[in-house]
Every structure is written in structure tokens, then in C-alpha cells.
Amino acid sequence: MLTVALPKGRIAEDTLNIFEKVFKKPFNFDDRKLILSTDKFKFLLVRSQDVPAYVLHQAADIGVVGLDVLEEQGANLTRLLDLGIGKCRICIGMPKDKELDFSLPEIKVATKMENITRKYFSSKAVGVRVIKLYGSIELAPLVGLADAIVDLVESGDTMKQNGLKIVETIAHSSAHLVCNKNSFISKKEEMLELYASIKEAITSL
């Protein structure tokens, strides 16, 4: 049996649509249930940020998670397939009247993506002071808490509505199918069969 970790949140609906197409039946997690079992599969509904942990520690063999989460956590997982859903960008945003100046000795950045932010500014040889926030990140540069933010952007409307502009795109993100390295060895046949079915399903979307 393969255990699959499916994400809640932003990419949940598109992910379930893919799996419904593969299995040709609805995926309904009744009431508040977090586990859905079939003959050959067990599906777990977990927070997107927790998918890598479930797969890494083999509580799930395979999972769906955004590339932004993978890069931030740096989990040692095998990336099987870009599903092409949940597309967004990781961007630096600043107040409309400000510019990003890499010559400054240090830039204060508010974000929930600490590792991605540090890695990016390190690649530019710029000092960065990261301020970890969990929500309302756009507020930080408006009240002087930070010079800039690093956040996920889909349309850019949220930044615009809060008087910010995108000054740099760090990376592009989309949902990926990932698996545990040991599971891939021990359950290779089942995993490759599921991989092929998902690949066919997203090709015909």
C-alpha cells in the first residue's frame, strides 16, 4: 500500500482534481477526517508545510508540495514531477517610492521564508537581517519594521493594494510530486505506476 500526503490550503483543490482524474472517482474527506483509504492507497490530508516531514520520516511514501516549501525546508526528498499547478513567484516587495539598493551594508527583510531569503541575499553578497513574520507581511515596510519583504506572489494585487511594488523575482514555484528515497526503492513498481498515471492526467488537463 502506498501512503500519499495531500496538501490543504492553496493548492488543495487542484491537487484533488488531479487525483480524481487518476482514480476516476471523487475524493471526499468526510466531515473532519484526515485519512481516506482505498484498496491500494491511503491518503493523508495535511498542511502543505508539513508534507515534507511526513514524506521524509516515511509516514507517507509520496506527497504533493509547493517548490517554495521544498526549497525553504531543504528536505532530502526525490522530486518526481512538476505538476504545473499552484504556480506563483517568490518576490521581493518594497514601498512604491523605494528602490532595492544592493550596495547597502544591510537590508532588513520581513518574511516567513527565512532560508530562501538568506540564500538569495548571500548570493548577492549583501548583508540581510531577517524578521520572521507569519502573516500580514505587507505591513512591515509600511510601518518601518523592514526595508522590504519576501513573499509568495500570484497576481501581485495584494502588494499593489498595500502600496508595495515587486522589485525582484527570486524564483518561480509550483506544486511538485515528491517521494521518500527509501520508499522509492521498496515500492518502486507501485510508485512508478502512480507517477505514470499522474503524468498522463496532467498532460490531458
C-alpha positions as CSV (number, residue, x, y, z in Angstrom):
1,M,0.0,0.0,0.0
2,L,1.2,3.5,-0.9
3,T,0.6,6.3,1.6
4,V,0.1,9.7,-0.1
5,A,0.3,13.1,1.7
6,L,-2.1,15.6,0.1
7,P,-1.9,19.3,1.0
8,K,-4.5,21.5,2.5
9,G,-4.6,25.2,1.6
10,R,-3.8,27.0,-1.7
11,I,-3.1,24.0,-4.0
12,A,-5.6,21.6,-2.4
13,E,-8.4,21.8,-4.9
14,D,-6.2,21.5,-8.0
15,T,-4.3,18.6,-6.4
16,L,-7.6,16.7,-5.6
17,N,-8.8,17.3,-9.2
18,I,-5.7,15.6,-10.5
19,F,-6.1,12.6,-8.2
20,E,-9.9,12.4,-9.0
21,K,-8.9,12.2,-12.7
22,V,-6.3,9.5,-12.0
23,F,-8.6,7.3,-9.8
24,K,-11.8,8.3,-11.7
25,K,-13.8,8.9,-8.5
26,P,-14.4,11.8,-6.1
27,F,-12.0,12.4,-3.3
28,N,-14.2,13.4,-0.3
29,F,-12.6,13.6,3.1
30,D,-15.8,13.2,5.2
31,D,-16.5,15.8,7.8
32,R,-13.2,16.5,9.5
33,K,-11.5,13.2,8.6
34,L,-7.9,13.4,7.7
35,I,-7.4,9.9,6.3
36,L,-9.0,8.4,3.2
37,S,-8.3,4.7,2.4
38,T,-8.8,2.6,-0.7
39,D,-7.6,-0.9,-1.6
40,K,-4.1,0.1,-2.6
41,F,-3.7,3.6,-1.2
42,K,-4.0,5.6,1.9
43,F,-4.4,9.4,1.6
44,L,-3.5,11.8,4.4
45,L,-4.7,15.4,4.3
46,V,-2.1,17.6,6.0
47,R,-0.8,21.2,6.0
48,S,1.3,22.0,2.9
49,Q,4.3,22.9,5.1
50,D,4.1,19.6,6.9
51,V,4.1,17.4,3.7
52,P,7.9,17.2,3.5
53,A,8.1,16.0,7.2
54,Y,5.5,13.2,6.6
55,V,7.4,12.0,3.5
56,L,10.9,12.4,4.9
57,H,10.0,10.3,8.0
58,Q,8.1,7.8,5.9
59,A,4.7,8.4,7.5
60,A,3.9,8.9,3.8
61,D,5.7,7.4,0.8
62,I,4.8,10.2,-1.6
63,G,3.4,13.7,-1.4
64,V,2.4,16.9,-3.2
65,V,4.0,20.1,-2.1
66,G,5.0,23.5,-3.4
67,L,8.6,24.1,-4.6
68,D,8.7,27.1,-2.3
69,V,8.2,24.8,0.7
70,L,10.7,22.3,-0.5
71,E,13.4,25.0,-1.1
72,E,12.7,26.6,2.3
73,Q,12.9,23.4,4.3
74,G,15.6,21.7,2.2
75,A,14.2,18.3,2.9
76,N,16.1,15.4,1.3
77,L,13.3,14.1,-0.9
78,T,13.2,12.9,-4.5
79,R,11.4,15.3,-6.8
80,L,9.4,13.1,-9.2
81,L,7.3,15.5,-11.2
82,D,6.3,19.2,-11.6
83,L,2.5,19.1,-11.5
84,G,2.2,22.5,-13.1
85,I,-0.4,23.7,-10.6
86,G,-0.2,26.3,-7.8
87,K,2.1,28.5,-9.9
88,C,3.4,31.6,-8.2
89,R,6.6,33.5,-7.7
90,I,8.8,34.3,-4.7
91,C,9.3,38.0,-4.9
92,I,10.9,40.9,-3.1
93,G,8.5,43.8,-2.5
94,M,9.1,47.3,-1.4
95,P,7.2,50.6,-1.0
96,K,6.5,52.2,-4.3
97,D,8.8,55.1,-3.7
98,K,11.8,52.9,-2.7
99,E,14.4,51.0,-4.7
100,L,16.4,47.9,-3.8
101,D,20.0,49.0,-3.2
102,F,22.4,46.1,-3.0
103,S,25.2,48.5,-2.0
104,L,23.8,49.0,1.5
105,P,25.7,47.2,4.3
106,E,22.5,45.6,5.5
107,I,18.9,45.2,4.3
108,K,16.0,44.4,6.8
109,V,13.6,41.9,5.2
110,A,10.3,40.6,6.7
111,T,9.3,37.2,5.5
112,K,8.2,33.7,6.5
113,M,10.8,32.2,4.2
114,E,14.0,32.8,6.1
115,N,16.2,30.3,4.4
116,I,15.3,31.3,0.8
117,T,15.8,35.0,1.8
118,R,19.2,34.4,3.4
119,K,20.4,32.3,0.5
120,Y,19.3,34.9,-2.1
121,F,20.9,37.9,-0.4
122,S,24.0,35.8,0.3
123,S,24.3,35.1,-3.4
124,K,24.3,38.9,-3.9
125,A,27.0,39.3,-1.2
126,V,24.6,41.6,0.7
127,G,24.0,41.6,4.5
128,V,20.4,40.8,5.5
129,R,18.6,41.0,8.7
130,V,15.6,38.6,8.5
131,I,12.5,39.4,10.6
132,K,10.3,36.3,10.7
133,L,6.6,37.0,10.3
134,Y,3.7,34.6,9.9
135,G,1.1,36.9,8.3
136,S,0.3,40.5,7.1
137,I,3.8,40.7,5.8
138,E,3.0,43.6,3.5
139,L,2.6,45.8,6.6
140,A,6.2,45.5,7.7
141,P,7.8,48.1,5.3
142,L,4.9,50.5,5.6
143,V,5.5,50.9,9.4
144,G,9.3,50.8,9.3
145,L,9.7,47.3,10.6
146,A,11.6,46.3,7.5
147,D,13.0,47.8,4.3
148,A,11.5,45.0,2.1
149,I,9.5,41.8,2.2
150,V,10.0,38.4,0.5
151,D,6.7,36.7,-0.1
152,L,4.7,34.4,-2.5
153,V,3.0,36.3,-5.3
154,E,0.4,35.1,-7.7
155,S,-1.1,38.2,-9.4
156,G,0.7,40.9,-7.4
157,D,-2.6,42.5,-6.5
158,T,-2.1,42.2,-2.7
159,M,1.2,44.1,-2.9
160,K,-0.3,46.8,-5.1
161,Q,-3.3,47.2,-2.8
162,N,-0.9,47.8,0.1
163,G,1.3,50.4,-1.6
164,L,4.1,48.0,-2.5
165,K,5.8,47.0,-5.8
166,I,7.7,43.9,-6.9
167,V,11.3,44.8,-7.3
168,E,12.8,41.4,-7.9
169,T,11.7,37.9,-8.6
170,I,13.8,35.3,-6.6
171,A,12.3,32.1,-8.0
172,H,9.2,30.5,-9.6
173,S,7.2,27.9,-7.7
174,S,4.6,25.2,-8.5
175,A,3.4,22.0,-6.9
176,H,5.7,19.0,-7.1
177,L,5.2,15.3,-6.6
178,V,7.9,14.1,-4.2
179,C,8.8,10.8,-2.6
180,N,10.8,9.2,0.2
181,K,14.1,7.8,-1.1
182,N,13.7,4.5,0.8
183,S,10.1,4.1,-0.3
184,F,11.1,4.6,-3.9
185,I,13.4,1.6,-3.6
186,S,11.0,-0.7,-1.6
187,K,7.8,0.3,-3.5
188,K,9.3,1.3,-6.9
189,E,6.8,-0.5,-9.1
190,E,3.7,1.0,-7.4
191,M,5.2,4.4,-7.3
192,L,6.2,4.4,-11.0
193,E,2.7,3.2,-11.9
194,L,1.2,6.1,-9.9
195,Y,3.7,8.5,-11.4
196,A,2.8,7.5,-14.9
197,S,-0.9,7.9,-14.2
198,I,-0.5,11.3,-12.8
199,K,1.8,12.4,-15.6
200,E,-0.9,11.3,-18.1
201,A,-3.6,13.1,-16.2
202,I,-1.8,16.4,-16.0
203,T,-0.9,16.2,-19.7
204,S,-4.5,16.0,-20.6
205,L,-5.6,18.8,-18.3
